[in-house]
């Protein structure tokens, strides 16, 4: 019975493989590959497409269609800066995609607390567990990010790669994935740890991992959305300029709880 249920996860990942790989590659190139390798290849292609599509569209919108509306001309990053960010992200992308592939392997083998269908537990439990999942991820990413600053060797050899973008006119949506590969993986690990701590809907977990790519692009565009308690780009731009504030991910709550929050609206008021 358990094997039949685990087969639902394999069926789901195989479906995703068919959608991505079957749409872009001849079957003879990918169907002979082991299931694990198929999963990695699908994640790599999907993540790369998402990175470029979201990045290009957002840059076109804010730097061309809305030029001088959201950002002054002197705050727009140079093409050289954006190309460097793309280069760093593309070097790391094959390694980033190992993490979701491993998480899928663990789910398919029954090592986690994932469930396949929301109907297995009901919508009320799904929403409750999803809330717990987010709390674990928020807490984990906050402390992982903070330690990447506080532990000097981790900063020097890993996180400093990302913090060369330390001014408004060097940050762009493409900087969102411009990390040392191990740095990017470490900051995503809480998503996987959560699978062992709280029942998690497998499809939701996969979706949230890919939403990370869109979210990280958003918080590096220097446009503050002013939607409390969201940890938007205004907060994250402060992080890139002070190095000691706003380590959080989706919300400001962890920074508020642990005393590292710095509000961009308060900064604006002081400068008036």
C-alpha positions as CSV (number, residue, x, y, z in Angstrom):
1,X,0.0,0.0,0.0
2,X,2.8,2.4,0.9
3,X,4.6,1.6,-2.3
4,X,1.4,2.4,-4.3
5,X,1.2,5.8,-2.5
6,X,4.9,6.6,-3.1
7,X,4.2,5.8,-6.8
8,X,2.0,8.8,-6.9
9,X,5.0,11.0,-6.3
10,X,7.0,9.3,-9.0
11,X,4.0,9.6,-11.4
12,X,3.9,13.3,-10.6
13,X,7.6,14.0,-11.2
14,X,7.4,11.9,-14.4
15,X,4.5,14.1,-15.5
16,X,6.6,17.2,-15.0
17,X,9.5,15.6,-16.9
18,X,7.1,15.0,-19.8
19,X,5.9,18.6,-19.8
20,X,9.3,20.2,-19.8
21,X,11.6,17.7,-21.5
22,X,9.0,16.4,-23.8
23,X,8.2,19.9,-25.0
24,X,11.8,21.0,-25.6
25,X,13.8,17.9,-26.4
26,X,13.5,14.8,-28.7
27,X,12.4,11.8,-26.6
28,X,15.4,9.8,-27.7
29,X,17.6,12.3,-25.9
30,X,16.0,12.2,-22.4
31,X,13.8,9.1,-22.0
32,X,16.9,6.7,-21.7
33,X,18.2,8.8,-18.8
34,X,17.7,7.6,-15.2
35,X,14.7,9.1,-13.5
36,X,16.9,11.1,-11.1
37,X,18.9,12.6,-14.0
38,X,15.7,13.4,-15.9
39,X,14.5,15.3,-12.8
40,X,17.7,17.3,-12.6
41,X,17.6,18.1,-16.3
42,X,14.0,19.2,-16.0
43,X,14.7,21.4,-13.0
44,X,17.7,22.9,-14.7
45,X,15.8,23.8,-17.9
46,X,12.8,25.1,-16.1
47,X,14.8,27.2,-13.6
48,X,16.9,28.7,-16.4
49,X,13.9,29.6,-18.5
50,X,12.2,31.1,-15.4
51,X,15.3,33.1,-14.5
52,X,15.6,34.6,-18.0
53,X,11.9,35.1,-18.8
54,X,11.1,36.8,-15.4
55,X,14.4,38.8,-15.5
56,X,14.1,40.1,-19.0
57,X,10.4,40.9,-18.8
58,X,10.8,42.8,-15.5
59,X,13.9,44.7,-16.6
60,X,12.2,45.7,-19.8
61,X,9.2,46.9,-17.8
62,X,11.0,48.9,-15.1
63,X,14.1,50.1,-17.1
64,X,12.4,50.9,-20.4
65,X,8.6,51.1,-20.3
66,X,8.6,52.8,-16.9
67,X,12.0,54.4,-17.2
68,X,12.4,57.2,-14.7
69,X,9.0,56.3,-13.1
70,X,10.1,53.8,-10.5
71,X,13.8,54.5,-10.5
72,X,15.8,57.6,-11.4
73,X,18.2,57.3,-14.4
74,X,21.3,57.2,-12.3
75,X,19.9,54.2,-10.3
76,X,19.5,52.0,-13.4
77,X,22.3,49.3,-13.4
78,X,24.6,49.1,-16.4
79,X,24.4,46.3,-18.9
80,X,27.9,45.2,-17.8
81,X,26.6,44.8,-14.2
82,X,23.6,42.8,-15.3
83,X,25.6,40.5,-17.7
84,X,28.0,39.8,-14.8
85,X,25.0,38.8,-12.6
86,X,23.8,36.5,-15.3
87,X,27.2,35.0,-15.7
88,X,27.5,34.2,-11.9
89,X,23.9,32.9,-11.8
90,X,24.4,30.6,-14.8
91,X,27.6,29.1,-13.4
92,X,25.7,28.3,-10.2
93,X,22.4,27.1,-11.8
94,X,23.4,23.5,-12.5
95,X,24.4,23.2,-8.8
96,X,21.2,24.9,-7.5
97,X,19.1,22.4,-9.3
98,X,20.7,19.5,-7.4
99,X,18.8,20.4,-4.3
100,X,15.2,20.1,-5.6
101,X,16.3,16.9,-7.4
102,X,17.5,15.4,-4.2
103,X,14.4,16.6,-2.3
104,X,12.2,14.9,-5.0
105,X,14.3,11.7,-4.6
106,X,13.7,11.7,-0.8
107,X,10.0,12.3,-1.2
108,X,9.7,9.5,-3.8
109,X,11.4,7.1,-1.4
110,X,9.2,8.0,1.6
111,X,11.8,9.7,3.7
112,X,9.8,12.9,4.2
113,X,6.4,13.8,5.6
114,X,5.1,14.8,2.1
115,X,1.6,13.9,1.0
116,X,0.4,13.8,-2.6
117,X,-3.2,15.0,-2.6
118,X,-4.8,17.8,-0.5
119,X,-7.8,15.5,-0.2
120,X,-5.7,13.2,1.9
121,X,-5.8,15.6,4.8
122,X,-8.4,18.3,3.9
123,X,-8.1,22.0,3.1
124,X,-8.1,23.1,6.8
125,X,-5.1,20.9,7.6
126,X,-3.4,21.9,4.4
127,X,-3.6,25.6,5.2
128,X,-2.4,25.0,8.8
129,X,0.5,22.9,7.7
130,X,1.4,25.4,4.9
131,X,1.5,28.1,7.6
132,X,3.9,26.0,9.7
133,X,6.0,25.3,6.6
134,X,6.4,29.1,6.0
135,X,7.3,29.7,9.6
136,X,10.1,27.1,9.4
137,X,11.3,28.4,6.1
138,X,11.3,32.1,7.3
139,X,13.1,31.1,10.5
140,X,15.6,28.9,8.7
141,X,16.5,31.3,5.9
142,X,16.8,34.2,8.3
143,X,19.4,32.4,10.4
144,X,21.2,30.9,7.5
145,X,21.5,34.3,5.8
146,X,22.5,35.9,9.1
147,X,25.2,33.3,9.8
148,X,26.5,33.7,6.2
149,X,27.3,37.3,7.3
150,X,28.4,36.7,10.9
151,X,30.7,33.7,10.3
152,X,33.6,35.4,8.6
153,X,34.9,32.5,6.5
154,X,31.4,31.9,5.2
155,X,31.0,35.5,4.2
156,X,34.5,35.7,2.7
157,X,34.4,32.6,0.6
158,X,30.6,32.3,-0.1
159,X,28.3,35.2,0.5
160,X,30.7,38.0,-0.6
161,X,30.2,36.9,-4.2
162,X,26.6,38.2,-3.9
163,X,27.5,41.4,-2.0
164,X,29.6,42.9,-4.7
165,X,26.3,44.3,-5.7
166,X,26.1,46.9,-2.9
167,X,24.7,50.0,-4.5
168,X,21.3,50.7,-6.0
169,X,22.7,51.2,-9.4
170,X,24.4,47.7,-9.3
171,X,21.3,45.8,-8.2
172,X,18.9,44.3,-10.8
173,X,16.4,41.4,-11.0
174,X,19.2,39.3,-12.4
175,X,21.2,39.6,-9.1
176,X,18.5,37.5,-7.4
177,X,20.4,34.2,-8.2
178,X,23.9,35.6,-8.5
179,X,25.4,33.6,-5.6
180,X,28.2,31.2,-5.0
181,X,26.5,27.8,-5.7
182,X,26.9,26.6,-2.1
183,X,25.6,29.9,-0.8
184,X,22.4,29.6,-2.9
185,X,21.9,26.0,-1.9
186,X,22.4,26.7,1.8
187,X,19.8,29.5,1.7
188,X,17.3,27.1,0.1
189,X,17.9,24.2,2.5
190,X,15.2,25.3,4.9
191,X,12.7,24.4,2.3
192,X,13.9,20.8,2.4
193,X,14.3,20.6,6.1
194,X,10.7,21.6,6.5
195,X,9.7,18.4,4.6
196,X,10.9,16.3,7.5
197,X,9.2,18.5,10.2
198,X,5.7,19.2,8.9
199,X,3.4,17.4,6.5
200,X,3.8,19.2,3.2
201,X,1.9,19.0,-0.1
202,X,4.4,17.8,-2.7
203,X,3.2,20.0,-5.6
204,X,3.1,23.1,-3.3
205,X,6.7,22.4,-2.2
206,X,7.9,22.2,-5.8
207,X,6.0,25.4,-6.7
208,X,7.4,27.3,-3.8
209,X,11.0,26.4,-4.8
210,X,10.4,27.8,-8.2
211,X,8.6,30.9,-6.8
212,X,11.9,31.5,-5.0
213,X,13.4,32.5,-8.4
214,X,10.7,35.1,-9.0
215,X,10.8,36.4,-5.4
216,X,14.6,36.9,-5.4
217,X,14.3,38.8,-8.7
218,X,11.7,41.0,-7.1
219,X,13.6,41.9,-4.0
220,X,16.7,43.0,-6.0
221,X,14.9,45.5,-8.3
222,X,15.2,48.3,-5.7
223,X,11.5,49.2,-6.0
224,X,9.8,49.3,-2.6
225,X,6.3,48.0,-2.7
226,X,5.4,49.3,0.7
227,X,3.2,46.3,1.6
228,X,3.6,45.4,5.2
229,X,4.8,42.9,6.4
230,X,6.3,41.9,3.1
231,X,10.1,42.0,3.0
232,X,10.2,43.9,-0.2
233,X,13.0,45.4,-2.3
234,X,13.2,48.5,-0.1
235,X,14.2,46.4,2.9
236,X,16.6,44.2,0.8
237,X,18.3,47.2,-0.8
238,X,19.1,48.4,2.8
239,X,20.6,44.9,3.5
240,X,22.9,45.3,0.5
241,X,24.1,48.7,1.6
242,X,24.4,48.2,5.4
243,X,25.2,44.4,5.5
244,X,23.7,44.2,9.1
245,X,19.9,44.6,8.6
246,X,17.0,42.9,7.0
247,X,18.1,39.3,6.6
248,X,14.6,38.0,6.3
249,X,13.0,36.4,3.2
250,X,9.3,36.9,2.6
251,X,8.4,38.9,5.7
252,X,9.9,41.4,8.2
253,X,8.9,39.3,11.2
254,X,12.1,37.5,11.9
255,X,14.1,40.7,11.7
256,X,11.6,42.4,14.0
257,X,11.9,39.5,16.5
258,X,15.7,39.4,16.5
259,X,16.4,43.1,16.4
260,X,17.8,43.5,12.9
261,X,14.9,45.3,11.2
262,X,15.5,48.6,9.5
263,X,12.5,50.2,7.8
264,X,13.1,52.0,4.5
265,X,10.1,54.4,5.2
266,X,11.8,55.5,8.4
267,X,15.0,56.0,6.5
268,X,13.1,58.2,3.9
269,X,11.6,60.2,6.7
270,X,15.0,60.9,8.2
271,X,16.4,62.1,4.9
272,X,13.6,64.6,4.2
